[in-house]
Amino acid sequence: MCAALPLSHGSEIMKTLSPLQHAGSRPFDFLPLPTLRSARKPRRRGLTMMIDQGLPCAYIEDLVATVGDYLDFAKIKSGTARLYPRSVLQRKIEIYKANNIMPFIGGQFHEYVLATEGAKATAQFYDEAKRLGFAAIEISDNVVPLTDQERSDHIRAACDSGLEVFGEVGGKDRRSEPGELLSQAQICLAAGARLVLVEAAELMVDGKPDRPLLNAIYRGLDPEQVMIELPGPWIPGVRSCDIEVLKKLLVTEFGPDVNIANVSFDTVLDLEATRNGLGVAGPFSSEQLRAWTK
């Protein structure tokens, strides 16, 4: 049995390492990782967005120490931003931003504002988001339908206020044709949206990924401007294994630098393993590598 190092001796070893050296140390670093994976932030592709449904600040501090290098965005889900103590929400935002992770408000909160207070209240909503420290919001129409013109107008207004916008396309309670989703996406981008999020409910049929729809999205849009949402328990009939199937499919079909959204906080590291061929999708074959570099 190996004897444990005295605490004082361990402390002396830690003092010999700079914070950067300690943070950058990786186990098994003799094993190379795929060069196709964009490893350093800020990334233009291979973006990972985590869904935050109410994580405590102390938990987030530990989380970013573990997976912060692999996390690009954190969605403060739906209207949960309304329910935090103000100081707690601001602290949460600060932690994310200090670790080069962009927090943003989920789109259903914007829908709530429209449904309860009308478009006249959106300017106040944007101003409050910025006062809290947010630099981005999502604009969607999951439960409050938007016309094409309304979608464009709201995105432009949010951008004009100084916020970045993620425009979501598709709905939770309907099936859209590929052309409809692509048209909505182009409207979002033309209005100034930074990214388009594709609603997960549109991508699953009886718990299985809609591969023709996914292929149509990737043929019709710049992969750097689209993020595919993962489904969750809020979608009827979706099981944990169905989420894993879609994650694996996205990486094997579109490569390790596919943009993926709605990742659960406890699976960020597992997704990164899949992106690097260390999980269920790998090791990658030479045929896959050639296909992704065409």
C-alpha positions in Angstrom: 0.0 0.0 0.0 1.3 3.4 -0.9 1.9 5.8 2.1 0.1 9.1 1.9 2.3 12.2 1.6 2.3 14.4 4.7 0.0 17.4 4.2 2.9 19.8 4.6 4.9 18.0 1.9 1.9 18.1 -0.5 1.5 21.8 0.2 5.1 22.4 -0.7 4.7 20.6 -4.0 1.7 22.7 -4.9 3.7 25.8 -4.2 6.2 24.9 -6.9 3.5 25.0 -9.6 2.2 28.2 -11.0 -1.6 28.3 -11.1 -1.5 28.0 -14.9 0.8 24.9 -14.8 -1.5 23.3 -12.2 -4.7 24.1 -14.1 -3.2 22.9 -17.4 -2.0 19.6 -16.2 -3.8 16.7 -17.7 -3.7 13.0 -16.8 -2.4 10.6 -19.5 -1.1 13.5 -21.5 1.1 11.1 -23.5 -2.0 10.2 -25.5 -2.7 12.6 -28.4 -6.2 14.0 -28.9 -7.7 14.7 -32.4 -6.5 17.9 -33.9 -9.9 18.4 -35.5 -11.3 19.3 -32.1 -11.1 23.1 -31.3 -9.5 22.9 -27.9 -9.0 26.5 -27.0 -11.5 29.2 -26.2 -12.9 31.4 -27.6 -14.0 28.8 -30.1 -15.8 29.6 -33.4 -17.1 26.0 -33.7 -17.4 23.0 -31.5 -19.4 25.1 -29.1 -21.1 23.5 -26.0 -24.0 25.1 -24.3 -25.1 23.9 -20.9 -28.6 24.3 -19.5 -28.6 25.8 -16.0 -31.9 25.0 -14.3 -30.9 26.5 -10.9 -27.4 25.5 -10.0 -26.1 27.0 -6.8 -23.1 29.4 -7.1 -20.8 27.1 -5.1 -21.6 24.2 -7.4 -20.9 26.3 -10.4 -17.5 27.3 -9.0 -16.6 23.6 -8.7 -18.2 22.8 -12.1 -16.1 25.4 -14.0 -13.0 24.3 -12.2 -13.7 20.8 -13.7 -15.2 21.4 -17.1 -14.8 25.2 -17.7 -12.4 24.6 -20.6 -15.1 22.7 -22.5 -18.0 25.0 -21.8 -18.9 28.0 -24.0 -22.4 29.1 -23.0 -24.8 28.6 -20.0 -28.5 29.0 -20.6 -30.4 30.3 -17.6 -33.4 28.2 -18.3 -36.8 29.8 -19.3 -38.0 32.3 -16.7 -35.9 31.1 -13.7 -34.0 34.4 -13.8 -37.1 36.0 -12.2 -36.9 33.8 -9.1 -33.3 34.2 -7.9 -32.2 36.6 -5.2 -30.7 39.4 -7.2 -27.3 39.1 -5.6 -27.2 35.3 -6.2 -28.0 35.7 -9.9 -25.4 38.4 -10.4 -22.8 36.2 -8.6 -23.7 33.3 -10.9 -23.3 35.5 -14.0 -19.9 36.8 -12.7 -18.6 33.2 -12.2 -19.5 32.2 -15.7 -18.0 35.3 -17.3 -14.8 35.1 -15.3 -14.3 31.6 -16.9 -15.0 32.8 -20.4 -18.5 31.2 -20.4 -21.3 33.4 -21.7 -24.5 33.2 -19.6 -27.8 34.0 -21.4 -31.5 34.1 -20.7 -33.6 31.3 -22.2 -36.1 32.3 -24.8 -39.3 31.4 -22.9 -38.7 34.3 -20.6 -38.9 36.7 -23.5 -42.1 34.9 -24.6 -43.5 35.4 -21.0 -42.8 39.2 -21.3 -44.6 39.3 -24.6 -47.6 37.3 -23.3 -48.1 39.2 -20.1 -46.9 42.7 -20.7 -46.7 43.0 -24.5 -44.0 44.3 -26.8 -43.9 47.6 -24.9 -42.1 45.9 -22.0 -39.3 44.3 -24.0 -37.1 47.4 -23.8 -37.3 47.3 -20.0 -36.5 43.6 -20.1 -33.4 44.2 -22.2 -32.2 46.9 -19.9 -32.7 44.8 -16.8 -30.8 41.9 -18.4 -27.8 44.2 -19.1 -27.9 45.6 -15.5 -27.7 42.1 -14.1 -24.6 41.4 -16.3 -26.1 39.4 -19.2 -24.7 40.1 -22.6 -27.1 37.8 -24.5 -30.6 36.5 -24.6 -32.5 33.9 -26.6 -35.6 34.8 -28.7 -38.0 31.9 -29.4 -41.6 31.2 -30.0 -42.2 27.9 -28.3 -45.5 28.9 -26.6 -46.1 32.5 -27.9 -46.1 32.3 -31.8 -44.2 34.9 -33.8 -44.7 35.9 -37.3 -41.6 36.2 -39.5 -41.8 40.0 -39.2 -42.2 39.9 -35.4 -39.3 37.5 -35.1 -37.1 39.8 -37.1 -38.3 42.9 -35.3 -37.6 41.5 -31.8 -34.2 40.2 -32.7 -33.3 43.6 -34.2 -34.6 45.5 -31.2 -32.6 43.3 -28.8 -29.5 43.7 -30.9 -30.0 47.5 -31.0 -30.2 47.5 -27.2 -26.7 46.1 -27.1 -27.4 42.5 -26.5 -26.4 39.5 -28.5 -29.2 37.2 -29.6 -29.6 33.5 -30.1 -32.6 32.9 -32.3 -34.4 29.6 -31.7 -36.3 28.0 -34.6 -38.9 25.2 -34.4 -41.5 24.4 -31.7 -42.1 22.0 -28.9 -45.7 21.2 -29.9 -45.5 20.9 -33.7 -43.5 19.4 -36.6 -42.0 21.8 -39.0 -40.8 21.1 -42.6 -37.1 21.5 -43.2 -37.8 24.5 -45.5 -39.7 26.2 -42.7 -36.9 25.8 -40.2 -34.3 27.0 -42.7 -36.4 30.0 -43.6 -36.8 30.9 -39.9 -33.1 30.5 -39.4 -32.3 32.8 -42.3 -34.6 35.4 -40.8 -32.9 35.2 -37.5 -29.4 35.6 -39.0 -30.5 38.4 -41.3 -31.9 40.3 -38.3 -28.6 40.0 -36.5 -28.7 36.8 -34.4 -25.3 35.4 -33.5 -26.5 31.8 -33.6 -29.5 29.8 -34.4 -30.6 27.1 -32.0 -32.7 24.3 -33.4 -35.5 23.2 -31.0 -34.8 19.6 -29.9 -38.4 18.5 -30.1 -38.3 19.0 -33.9 -35.3 16.6 -34.1 -36.8 13.5 -32.4 -39.5 11.2 -33.9 -40.7 8.5 -31.5 -37.5 8.9 -29.5 -35.2 8.6 -32.5 -33.3 11.4 -34.3 -34.7 12.7 -37.5 -31.6 12.2 -39.7 -33.1 13.7 -42.9 -34.0 16.9 -41.0 -30.5 17.1 -39.5 -28.9 16.6 -42.8 -31.1 19.3 -44.4 -30.1 21.8 -41.6 -26.4 21.2 -42.2 -26.7 21.4 -45.9 -28.7 24.7 -45.7 -26.8 26.6 -43.0 -23.3 27.5 -42.0 -22.3 24.9 -39.3 -20.7 27.7 -37.3 -24.0 29.5 -37.0 -26.2 26.7 -35.9 -26.5 24.8 -32.6 -28.4 21.6 -32.2 -30.3 21.3 -29.0 -30.4 18.0 -27.1 -33.8 16.8 -26.0 -34.7 16.3 -22.3 -37.4 14.9 -20.1 -39.6 17.9 -21.0 -40.2 16.1 -24.4 -42.7 13.2 -24.1 -41.2 9.8 -24.9 -37.6 10.9 -24.7 -35.4 8.6 -22.6 -31.9 9.2 -21.3 -30.6 6.6 -23.9 -32.3 8.6 -26.7 -30.3 11.7 -25.7 -27.1 9.6 -25.8 -28.0 8.3 -29.2 -28.4 11.8 -30.6 -25.1 13.0 -29.0 -23.3 10.2 -30.6 -25.0 10.7 -34.0 -24.2 14.4 -34.0 -20.5 13.8 -33.5 -20.1 10.8 -35.8 -22.1 12.5 -38.6 -20.8 16.1 -38.4 -17.5 15.8 -36.6 -16.1 16.7 -33.2 -16.7 20.4 -33.8 -20.5 20.2 -34.1 -22.2 22.9 -32.0 -24.4 21.2 -29.3 -26.9 22.9 -26.9 -28.9 22.0 -23.8 -26.2 19.8 -22.4 -26.9 18.7 -18.8 -24.3 20.0 -16.3 -23.4 16.4 -15.3 -22.6 15.3 -18.9 -20.4 18.2 -20.1 -17.3 16.2 -19.5 -18.8 13.1 -21.1 -19.7 15.0 -24.2 -16.2 16.3 -24.5 -14.9 12.8 -24.2 -17.2 11.9 -27.1 -15.9 14.8 -29.1 -12.4 13.5 -28.7 -13.1 9.9 -29.6 -12.7 8.9 -25.9 -16.3 7.9 -25.5 -19.0 5.9 -27.2 -18.3 7.4 -30.6 -14.6 6.6 -30.8 -11.9 6.1 -31.5 -12.5 7.8 -34.8 -11.7 6.0 -38.0 -9.5 7.3 -40.9 -12.7 7.3 -43.1 -14.5 9.6 -40.6 -11.5 12.0 -40.3 -11.4 12.2 -44.1 -15.1 12.9 -44.4 -15.0 15.7 -41.8 -12.1 17.5 -43.5 -13.7 17.5 -47.0 
